[in-house]
Amino acid sequence: MDTTLARNASQKLVGVEVFLGYDVMQRLGARNIQIPDIKEPLRRHNRRIHTEMMSHLRTLYQNTMAGRPSSESEAALDAKNRAMELLNELHKSPLELGQVRYDRFVSLWTASGQQGASSPLIQLCEQMQYPLGWANTPPTDTYEYSEDAAKFWMPLWHEFTPLLQEF
C-alpha cells in the first residue's frame, strides 16, 4: 500500500512539474527563446587532422576555381576523413565529428567566386566545427575555431601551430 501511495504521489508531482514548466514557459514567451545546439567539442586528433587537410583543401580550391579536376585532392581528403572516423570510433566520439564535407566548400566556392571570407562559408565553418580560416577564399591556415572563443589559451595555440608545422 505504501508503494502504491508513493508511486501515485510521484506521478502527480511529475504532472505538476510539467504543468508548471509549461505555464512558466508561456509567461516568458518561450516561443522566442533560442536553445543553442550543443555539440561535442573537437578532440586533439580532429584538430591535428584538420591541419593535415589544409594543403589538400587549398589545392581543391585552386583546382575548383581554375575548372580543373580535383581527384587527387578529393582522394587525400577522403583518406583523412577515414582516418578521423577510425580515431573517433576509438575515442567513442560520434563518427562524423570533425569530418570535412569538402563538397559543401566546393558548392559555396563556385557560387561565390569572390576573394575573402563570405557569410555562408563562416556559417559552414561554425556549424561543422571547422577552422575559421577555412571560411576565407582561398582557405587560410588559421586554426581558430568558433568553440574556442571562451578559452584564453587558444590564441597561443593559433600562433604556434603553423610555426610548429614547419619543423
Backbone hydrogen bonds, N-H to C=O, Kabsch-Sander energy under -0.5 kcal/mol:
donor,donor_aa,acceptor,acceptor_aa,energy
5,L,1,M,-2.1
6,A,2,D,-2.5
7,R,3,T,-2.5
8,N,4,T,-2.5
9,A,5,L,-2.3
10,S,6,A,-2.5
11,Q,7,R,-2.3
12,K,8,N,-2.1
13,L,9,A,-2.3
14,V,10,S,-2.3
15,G,11,Q,-2.2
16,V,12,K,-2.4
17,E,13,L,-2.7
18,V,14,V,-2.5
19,F,15,G,-2.3
20,L,16,V,-3.1
21,G,17,E,-2.7
22,Y,18,V,-2.4
23,D,19,F,-2.5
24,V,20,L,-2.8
25,M,21,G,-2.3
26,Q,22,Y,-2.2
27,R,23,D,-2.2
28,L,24,V,-2.0
29,G,26,Q,-1.0
30,A,25,M,-2.9
32,N,29,G,-2.4
33,I,30,A,-1.2
35,I,33,I,-0.6
38,I,36,P,-0.8
39,K,37,D,-0.6
47,R,43,R,-1.9
48,R,44,R,-2.5
49,I,45,H,-2.3
50,H,46,N,-2.0
51,T,47,R,-1.9
52,E,48,R,-1.7
53,M,49,I,-1.6
54,M,50,H,-0.8
54,M,51,T,-0.6
57,L,53,M,-2.5
58,R,54,M,-2.5
59,T,55,S,-2.2
60,L,56,H,-2.4
61,Y,57,L,-2.2
62,Q,58,R,-2.5
63,N,59,T,-2.7
64,T,60,L,-2.4
65,M,61,Y,-2.7
66,A,62,Q,-1.6
67,G,63,N,-0.7
67,G,64,T,-0.7
68,R,63,N,-2.5
74,E,70,S,-2.7
75,A,71,S,-2.3
76,A,72,E,-2.2
77,L,73,S,-2.6
78,D,74,E,-2.5
79,A,75,A,-2.2
80,K,76,A,-2.1
81,N,77,L,-2.4
82,R,78,D,-2.2
83,A,79,A,-2.2
84,M,80,K,-2.4
85,E,81,N,-2.4
86,L,82,R,-2.1
87,L,83,A,-2.2
88,N,84,M,-2.7
89,E,85,E,-2.3
90,L,86,L,-2.2
91,H,87,L,-2.2
92,K,89,E,-1.1
93,S,88,N,-3.1
97,L,94,P,-1.8
99,Q,96,E,-1.7
101,R,99,Q,-0.6
102,Y,100,V,-1.3
104,R,101,R,-1.5
105,F,101,R,-0.8
106,V,102,Y,-2.5
107,S,103,D,-2.1
108,L,104,R,-1.9
109,W,105,F,-3.1
110,T,106,V,-2.5
111,A,107,S,-1.6
112,S,108,L,-2.2
113,G,109,W,-2.3
116,G,137,T,-2.1
118,S,135,A,-1.1
122,I,118,S,-2.3
123,Q,119,S,-2.6
124,L,120,P,-2.2
125,C,121,L,-2.5
126,E,122,I,-2.4
127,Q,123,Q,-2.8
128,M,124,L,-2.6
129,Q,125,C,-0.6
130,Y,125,C,-2.4
132,L,144,E,-3.9
133,G,142,T,-1.4
134,W,131,P,-1.7
135,A,132,L,-1.7
136,N,133,G,-1.3
140,T,133,G,-2.4
142,T,140,T,-1.4
143,Y,141,D,-0.6
144,E,142,T,-0.6
148,D,145,Y,-1.7
149,A,146,S,-1.2
151,K,148,D,-2.1
152,F,150,A,-0.7
154,M,151,K,-1.1
156,L,153,W,-0.6
157,W,153,W,-1.4
158,H,154,M,-2.5
159,E,155,P,-1.6
160,F,156,L,-2.6
161,T,157,W,-2.4
163,L,159,E,-0.8
164,L,160,F,-3.0
165,Q,161,T,-1.5
166,E,162,P,-0.6
166,E,163,L,-1.0
167,F,164,L,-1.1
